[in-house]
């Protein structure tokens, strides 16, 4: 409900407020809209699909509710801050349930490791696998804390628009071994190969290879320990609905089915957008939550496209994602909310995915069972699941119209033989998403799941900047810009706008 303080005054009538157009309603776009609305902008969010949320949209099928994309919430204060900006409390709209354990990691031989934020429990789990690695694990977590304080807490919301910004942090980056890979840094502290896998897999959650991602992403281990891992009751879509409600409460507008064909540029400045149907929408600033490479390659007029064909060819995109959503007419009560199923190979499989672009016969899987925490996401007596397999992006040349069903069947057989006995007979609903769907639905270059791969040469200043260098009054948020993918990353990209977008009064 709007309060008197929320009502527009004569000086800030919606008709006279400067207009900000946001392209895309992923978490980055929704967070940007709220932040701009709190700073006096009149905001319109344009979404080409039939529902808001972007990769966080929701699939509802046969009585089951499936989160299409993100399933875990870390650093929840970034969401809470958005509610606070609107004079609201997040807990009035969304309930976050803490996960314990964060993940259950299962190896090919059936051995499991319960990964959590409990320090004593984690030491015990490490000791159970390799007693001689407990001290090294403790040293690694201390290094993760140092990296998190620099890379996330101090710099996650700071723009990197100038090369001097990168030079300023270079000494600290070198001291924290940011030039090395996540796996290399983990291996320098821990000897047991299974534990090296457990503490180096995190870059896969944001689209990176543990063997190529900058060690700056070792920060995730401490980030999870400090703020926990949570699940939004009702599914991640409840967060999307909550943010949409905040935007509407500010007087902002959201339009689904509004496909932007081009960002209009006049005298070097973004002046609005043109939709595919020909409608023109004027704006004082434009914020793109679309794939950053797609924004520069396709949405800007000729001569303003920073991402040339040669530049795009040299860039590294994140891997693709194969996601199978399914429901069963029985419950699997011994399966954790989050299970990471490691395959027989680690380095070899990741090499196939990222370098060779080869669709391997084996796989590692992330199995999500949200009904372990919220039974209402499935009909009574049923379980809802999604299983995600990292796969090559579309540069691999796979024809997913042919490959999808055999690959799904292989995953089904594997799950049935390991965690979900009787799965084939218990299935009652099924839906598949492939890298081709990411390209079609989200206009993701190469069908990548997370935009640009998080390697050092595509991080911070080297990543597409939040304020466009090519077009004034054009800004970028989301996984493809600084600081990167994952919910903390895309929400932080919207925080960066507070530093680079001028106050609304500039346009008065």
Secondary structure, 3 states (H helix, E strand, C coil): CCCHHHCCCCCCCCCCCCEEEEECCCHHHHHHHHHHHHCCCEEEEEECCCCCCHHHCEEEECCEEEECCCCCECCCHHHHHHHHHCCCCHHHCCCEEECCCCEEEECCCCCEEEECCCHHHHHHHHHHHHHHHHHHHHHHHHHHHHHHHHHHHHCCCCCCCCHHHHHHHHHHHHHCCCCCEHHHHHHHHCCCHHHHHHCCHHHHHHCCCCCCCEHHHHHHHHHHHHHCCEEECCCCHHHHHHHHHHHHHCCCEEEECCCEEEEEEECCEEEEEEECCCCEEECCEEEECCCHHHHHHHHECCCCCCCCHHHHHHCCECCEEEEEEEEECCCCCCCCCEEEECCCCCHHHHHHHHHHCCCCCCCCEEEECHHHCCHHHCCCCCEEEEEEEEECCHHHCCCHHHHHHHHHHHHHHHHHHCCCCCHHHHEEEEEEECHHHHHHHHCCHHHCCCCECCCHHHCHHHCECCECCCCECEEECCCCECCCCCHHHHHHHHHHHHHHCCCHHHHC
